[in-house]
Amino acid sequence: MRMFRVAVLAGLMTVPAVGPVFAQFTPGFRLNEGKQLTDDEIARNKANEEAAKAARSKIPDAKTSSDPWATVRSEPAAKSAKSKTK
């Protein structure tokens, strides 16, 4: 009887961990599968891609350092004394 109780408790403890796994395999949930785009939608998507490409080309390259403490720091610290070798 004691072994039965232990088995039931172990089973009950694993149920919450297994629940989310089954949620990943729900049947019938597909995103845009089999959907045919109209000519207007294709043209709109192409225009959006071209606009995004044009906007990305206007972003300047980052040539300067982004270190806000660069002007505050003095020269790099000297290296500590050389380690003694045996």
C-alpha positions in Angstrom: 0.0 0.0 0.0 2.9 2.3 0.8 4.5 1.7 -2.6 1.2 2.5 -4.3 1.0 5.9 -2.5 4.5 6.7 -3.5 3.8 5.8 -7.1 0.6 7.9 -7.1 2.4 10.9 -5.6 5.2 10.6 -8.1 2.7 10.6 -10.9 0.9 13.6 -9.6 4.1 15.5 -9.3 5.0 14.9 -12.9 1.6 16.0 -14.4 2.3 19.8 -14.1 5.6 19.4 -15.8 4.1 17.4 -18.7 1.2 19.8 -19.4 3.1 22.4 -21.3 4.6 19.8 -23.6 1.3 18.8 -24.9 0.4 22.4 -25.7 3.2 22.5 -28.3 1.6 19.8 -30.3 -2.0 21.1 -30.7 -3.4 20.0 -34.0 -4.8 22.3 -36.5 -3.0 25.5 -35.5 -1.0 26.7 -38.6 0.1 30.3 -39.4 -0.6 31.4 -43.0 -0.3 27.9 -44.3 -1.9 27.6 -47.7 -2.8 31.3 -47.9 -2.3 32.8 -51.4 -1.3 36.5 -51.5 -3.2 38.8 -53.8 -1.3 41.0 -56.3 -2.0 44.0 -54.0 -0.5 42.3 -51.0 2.6 41.3 -52.9 3.1 44.8 -54.2 2.5 46.2 -50.7 5.0 43.8 -49.2 7.6 44.7 -51.8 7.1 48.4 -51.2 7.5 47.8 -47.5 10.7 45.9 -48.0 12.1 48.6 -50.3 11.2 51.3 -47.8 12.9 49.4 -45.0 16.0 48.9 -47.1 16.1 52.7 -47.8 15.7 53.5 -44.2 18.5 51.1 -43.2 20.8 52.7 -45.7 20.3 56.1 -44.1 21.7 55.0 -40.7 25.3 56.2 -40.4 28.0 53.8 -39.6 29.2 53.9 -36.0 32.8 55.1 -36.4 33.3 56.6 -32.9 33.7 54.8 -29.7 30.6 54.5 -27.5 32.6 54.7 -24.3 31.1 57.5 -22.2 34.1 57.5 -19.8 36.8 57.8 -22.5 37.3 61.5 -21.7 37.5 61.0 -18.0 40.1 58.2 -17.9 43.7 59.0 -17.7 46.3 56.9 -19.5 45.9 53.2 -19.2 47.2 51.9 -15.8 50.7 50.5 -15.9 51.0 46.8 -15.7 51.7 45.4 -12.3 55.2 44.2 -11.4 56.4 41.4 -13.5 55.7 38.0 -12.0 58.7 36.3 -10.5 59.7 33.1 -12.2 61.4 30.3 -10.5 
